[in-house]
Amino acid sequence: MDADQEAVGDMVELSRRLAEFARRREWEQFHSPKNLSMALAGEAGELLEHFQWLTETQSRQLPAEKKEAVALEMADIFIYLLRLAERLDIDLLAAAWRKMAINEQRYPVEKVRGDARRAEEY
């Protein structure tokens, strides 16, 4: 098994465990797409709080304790995103690959290299 297949297997297993976790607690009734997307947005806000008022340099050089807190917020986001994908029967990896293909067309290297503006602005 190559690294890509292993990563896919890990995501499938994590998604399965998250669904089982919710089922055993009878939380599936609360895990509607609406509720999961709202929880996802809330967690993204909590992630932003860790970077509020930091300089660009500070945001790249987080102390170990802060970096761990950021990692756990990112994990919350990832968990809600996986649950949302599972509840909507969306293959998140396949969707990400499709989106990458779109972005590669939308933002050609020769037009956007080193420029943060969107390709449509050219």
C-alpha positions, 0 to 999 in steps of 0.5 A: 500500500502506498502513502496515498492509499494509506492516507485514504484508508486513514480518513475512511477509518477516522470517518467510520470512528467518528460516526460510531462515536456519534451513534453510541452517544445518540448524537446523530440526531443532532448531526444535521448538515446545518448543525455540522456546518454551523459547528464547523464555522464556530470552530474556525472562529476559535482557530482565528482567535489564536492568531488575532493580534499576532504579527505575520512573524509571530503567527509563523513561530507559535510557542509549543503550547499555542501550537498544540492549542491550534492543532486541536482547533484544527482537529475540531474543524477536520472532524466536523468537516469529515462528519459533514461529508459523511452525512451528505455522502460526499467523497471529500478527497475526490472533491478536493482533487476536483477543486485542485484541478479547477484551481490549476486552470483558474490560477495558471502559474504564468499569470499568478506567480508571486501575486496574491490577486485573483486570476480574474483580476488580470 
